[in-house]
Amino acid sequence: MARITGRYLLNRLLVSVVTVYVLATLLFVLLHAMPGSPIDSLIGPSMSTEQIENIEARFGLDQPLWIQYVQFITSVTVFDFGFSVQTLEPVRQRLIDRLIPTLVLFAPAFMIQYSLGSVIGTYLGWNRGSKLDFTGFTAGLFMYSIPFFWLAWILLGVFSYELGWFPSGSMVPPYTTSFDWLTAVVELLLHMTIPVLSLALVGWAGPMLVMRTTMQDVVDADYVDFARAQGYDEPTVMTRFGARNALIPVVTQAIIGIAFMIDGSVIVETVFSWPGIGQLLVNAIFSKDLPTALAAFYTLGVMIVVLRFFTDVVYTLLDPRIEFGGEA
């Protein structure tokens, strides 16, 4: 049986920590390499030198560069990003307020696209060379080439502006401050339908194409023939013996899919005025709120690193032949 050793977990955890440290260092370099100062938007022409120095002290810019670096790394480790230049609120609180809407949008879209893509890829790969395989493969390539924002605008124009079935944006109806729980759930589902579809209808093609290819590789495997010889019906052979062994590359591709979806979610959140981290990032960039923008970049990067760590662990649940932490 597969087993995950403590040595393997420790190595993967160390790699993840180093990756996050490098990410934080790059953000610090970017912060100080950009022209001007992060607090330029707060400094007015009528301010005195003392007032400017007080602002610099509040944001820690009056210290030597190496002290700023140590303070920056120490702070981001506990997700303390200081204060927003735009609103003067703690950046961490702004991120927390935006994280849940992003997860509400991201999680169902991710589950739909990988469930749908894996199931369709399983059937196409198992029936390779058929008309169904050719049709599904062509449709997958077409959808994979469509930009998120283009599909988002198409769905928005058809189902919101033309048919009026779904709201055109935001997470809840504007100018409404209180709901009963049933109304809140219904409104949330209506508002998230088009954004989720915009992500899922493009993203399903990636896992489908990978699953289709790997299923074609296992169709003629000896263990598949042995399963048939044992009397298992064809659907059981396809799912239990074929699909399970073909899932490993799909899980690997999920990391790329996560980064791809995060990139797409930034665009989709902007199109639909969804109050998540993606929209916060875009607004911070346009308002030159560098602490908030860097914090959003850092948070999205940490999410990818954490998911990558858990994906490595999930391998053993999918393929019992893998032994983690074994000798090379």
C-alpha positions in Angstrom: 0.0 0.0 0.0 1.1 3.6 -0.6 2.2 5.5 2.4 3.2 9.1 3.0 6.3 9.3 5.1 7.1 12.1 7.5 10.3 12.8 5.6 8.3 13.3 2.4 5.8 15.7 4.1 8.7 17.6 5.7 10.5 18.0 2.3 7.3 19.2 0.6 6.5 21.6 3.4 10.0 23.0 3.3 9.7 23.6 -0.5 6.4 25.3 0.0 7.8 27.6 2.7 10.8 28.5 0.6 8.5 29.2 -2.3 6.4 31.6 -0.2 9.5 33.3 1.1 10.8 33.9 -2.5 7.4 35.2 -3.4 7.5 37.7 -0.5 11.0 38.8 -1.4 10.1 39.4 -5.0 7.1 41.5 -3.9 9.4 43.6 -1.7 11.8 44.1 -4.5 8.9 45.1 -6.8 7.6 47.5 -4.2 10.9 49.4 -4.0 11.9 49.1 -7.7 8.8 50.9 -8.9 9.2 54.7 -9.6 8.0 57.0 -6.8 7.0 56.1 -3.3 4.1 53.9 -2.1 2.7 56.9 -0.3 2.8 59.4 -3.2 -1.0 59.5 -3.4 -1.1 60.7 0.3 1.3 63.5 -0.1 -0.1 66.9 -1.1 1.8 69.9 -2.3 0.8 71.9 0.8 2.2 69.4 3.3 5.1 70.3 5.5 8.3 68.2 5.8 7.2 67.1 9.3 3.8 65.9 8.0 5.5 63.9 5.2 7.9 62.3 7.7 5.0 61.3 9.9 3.3 59.6 7.0 6.6 57.8 6.1 7.0 56.7 9.7 3.5 55.3 9.8 4.2 53.1 6.8 7.7 52.2 8.0 9.5 54.0 5.1 11.7 56.0 7.4 13.9 52.9 8.3 17.0 51.6 6.4 16.2 49.3 3.5 17.4 46.1 5.3 15.2 46.9 8.3 12.2 47.5 6.0 13.0 44.1 4.4 13.1 42.3 7.7 9.9 44.0 8.9 8.2 43.2 5.6 9.0 39.5 5.6 8.1 39.2 9.3 4.8 41.0 8.7 3.6 39.1 5.6 4.4 35.8 7.4 1.5 36.6 9.7 -0.5 38.3 6.9 0.1 41.8 8.3 0.3 44.1 5.3 0.0 47.4 7.1 -2.5 50.0 6.1 -4.2 50.8 2.8 -3.0 54.0 1.1 -6.4 54.4 -0.4 -8.7 53.9 2.7 -6.1 53.9 5.6 -7.8 50.7 6.8 -5.8 47.6 7.7 -5.0 45.7 4.5 -5.5 42.4 6.3 -9.1 43.2 7.1 -9.8 44.2 3.5 -8.4 40.9 2.3 -10.5 38.9 4.8 -13.6 40.8 3.7 -12.9 39.9 0.1 -11.6 36.3 0.6 -15.0 34.7 1.2 -16.6 36.1 -1.9 -13.6 34.8 -4.0 -13.9 31.3 -2.5 -17.7 31.4 -3.0 -17.0 32.0 -6.7 -13.8 29.9 -7.1 -14.8 26.7 -5.3 -17.9 25.7 -7.2 -16.4 26.7 -10.5 -13.3 24.6 -9.8 -15.4 21.6 -8.7 -17.7 21.9 -11.8 -14.9 22.2 -14.3 -12.8 19.3 -13.0 -15.8 17.0 -12.4 -17.2 17.7 -15.8 -13.9 17.6 -17.6 -12.8 14.3 -15.9 -16.1 12.6 -16.7 -16.2 13.7 -20.3 -12.5 12.9 -20.8 -13.1 9.4 -19.4 -15.9 8.7 -21.9 -14.0 10.2 -24.8 -10.8 8.4 -24.1 -12.6 5.1 -23.5 -14.4 5.5 -26.9 -11.3 6.7 -28.8 -11.7 7.2 -32.5 -15.5 7.4 -32.4 -17.7 10.3 -33.6 -18.3 11.1 -30.0 -14.6 11.4 -29.3 -14.0 13.6 -32.3 -16.9 15.9 -31.5 -15.9 16.2 -27.8 -12.3 16.8 -28.6 -13.1 19.5 -31.1 -15.5 21.2 -28.7 -12.9 21.0 -26.0 -10.2 22.7 -28.1 -12.7 25.4 -29.1 -13.7 26.2 -25.5 -10.1 26.1 -24.3 -9.2 28.8 -26.8 -12.0 31.2 -25.6 -10.9 34.0 -23.3 -12.7 34.2 -20.0 -13.8 37.8 -20.5 -15.2 37.1 -24.0 -17.4 34.3 -22.8 -18.4 36.4 -19.7 -19.6 39.2 -21.9 -21.5 36.8 -24.2 -23.3 35.1 -21.2 -23.9 38.5 -19.7 -25.4 39.9 -22.9 -27.7 36.9 -23.5 -28.9 35.8 -20.1 -28.9 39.1 -18.3 -29.5 41.9 -20.8 -31.5 40.1 -23.4 -33.4 37.4 -21.5 -33.3 39.0 -18.0 -32.9 35.6 -16.3 -29.9 36.5 -14.1 -28.5 39.7 -12.5 -25.8 41.5 -14.4 -23.4 41.9 -11.6 -22.5 42.2 -7.9 -23.0 39.5 -5.3 -26.3 40.7 -3.9 -28.9 43.2 -5.1 -27.7 46.8 -4.7 -29.2 49.1 -2.1 -30.5 46.2 0.0 -29.0 45.7 3.4 -30.9 42.8 5.0 -32.4 39.5 3.8 -34.0 36.5 5.3 -31.9 33.4 4.9 -33.9 31.9 2.0 -33.9 35.1 0.0 -30.1 35.5 0.6 -29.4 32.0 -0.7 -31.6 32.4 -3.7 -30.1 35.8 -4.6 -26.6 34.5 -4.1 -27.2 31.6 -6.4 -28.7 33.9 -9.1 -25.9 36.4 -8.9 -23.1 33.7 -9.0 -24.6 31.6 -11.9 -23.1 33.5 -14.8 -19.7 34.2 -13.2 -19.3 30.5 -12.3 -20.4 29.4 -15.8 -17.9 31.8 -17.3 -15.1 30.1 -15.4 -16.3 26.5 -15.7 -17.3 26.4 -19.4 -13.8 27.5 -20.4 -11.9 25.6 -17.7 -13.5 22.1 -18.2 -11.6 21.6 -21.4 -8.2 21.4 -19.8 -8.9 18.4 -17.5 -10.9 16.9 -20.3 -8.0 16.9 -22.8 -5.6 15.5 -20.2 -8.1 12.8 -19.0 -8.9 11.8 -22.6 -5.2 11.3 -23.4 -4.4 9.3 -20.3 -7.6 7.2 -20.7 -6.4 6.2 -24.2 -3.1 5.0 -22.6 -4.9 2.7 -20.1 -7.5 1.2 -22.4 -5.2 -1.6 -23.5 -3.4 -2.0 -20.2 -3.1 -5.5 -18.7 -4.9 -4.7 -15.5 -7.9 -3.5 -17.6 -8.0 -6.8 -19.5 -7.6 -8.7 -16.2 -10.6 -6.8 -14.8 -12.7 -7.8 -17.8 -11.6 -11.4 -17.4 -12.8 -11.3 -13.8 -16.3 -10.6 -15.0 -16.7 -6.9 -14.2 -19.1 -5.0 -16.4 -17.7 -2.4 -18.8 -18.8 0.7 -16.8 -17.1 -0.7 -13.7 -13.9 -1.5 -15.7 -13.9 2.0 -17.2 -14.4 3.9 -13.9 -12.8 1.7 -11.2 -9.8 0.4 -13.1 -9.3 2.8 -16.0 -10.3 6.2 -14.8 -8.7 5.9 -11.3 -5.3 5.1 -12.9 -5.7 7.9 -15.4 -6.4 10.6 -12.8 -2.8 11.2 -11.7 -1.9 13.5 -14.7 -5.3 15.3 -14.2 -4.4 16.1 -10.6 -1.1 17.4 -11.7 -2.8 19.5 -14.3 -5.1 20.9 -11.6 -2.3 23.0 -10.3 -2.0 24.7 -13.7 -5.8 24.9 -13.8 -5.8 26.6 -10.4 -3.4 29.3 -11.5 -5.4 29.6 -14.8 -8.7 30.0 -12.9 -7.3 32.5 -10.4 -6.1 34.6 -13.4 -9.6 34.2 -14.9 -11.3 35.0 -11.7 -9.6 38.4 -11.5 -11.1 39.2 -14.9 -14.5 37.7 -14.2 -14.7 39.5 -10.9 -14.0 42.8 -12.6 -16.6 42.1 -15.4 -19.3 41.2 -12.9 -18.4 43.6 -10.1 -17.9 40.6 -7.8 -16.5 41.9 -4.5 -13.6 39.4 -4.3 -9.8 39.6 -4.1 -9.6 39.9 -7.9 -11.6 43.1 -8.0 -9.8 44.4 -5.0 -6.5 43.8 -6.8 -7.6 45.6 -10.0 -9.0 48.6 -7.9 -5.8 48.8 -5.9 -3.7 48.9 -9.0 -5.8 51.7 -10.6 -5.8 53.7 -7.4 -2.0 53.1 -6.9 -2.7 51.4 -3.5 0.5 49.4 -3.5 0.2 47.7 -0.1 -3.2 46.4 -1.0 -2.1 45.3 -4.5 0.9 43.5 -3.2 -1.1 41.9 -0.4 -3.6 40.6 -3.0 -0.8 39.2 -5.2 0.8 37.5 -2.1 -2.5 36.0 -1.0 -3.3 34.5 -4.4 0.3 33.1 -4.6 0.0 31.5 -1.2 -3.3 29.9 -2.2 -1.6 28.3 -5.1 1.3 27.0 -3.0 -0.9 25.6 -0.4 -3.1 23.8 -3.0 0.0 22.5 -4.6 1.1 21.0 -1.3 -2.2 19.3 -0.7 -2.3 18.0 -4.3 1.0 16.2 -3.7 -0.6 14.4 -0.7 -3.7 13.5 -2.7 -1.6 11.5 -5.1 -1.5 8.5 -2.8 -5.3 8.3 -2.6 -5.6 8.0 -6.4 -2.8 5.5 -7.1 -1.8 2.9 -4.5 1.4 2.1 -6.5 3.0 5.4 -5.4 5.2 5.3 -2.3 6.0 8.7 -1.0 9.3 9.3 0.6 10.9 6.2 -0.7 14.5 6.0 -1.7 15.4 7.0 -5.2 
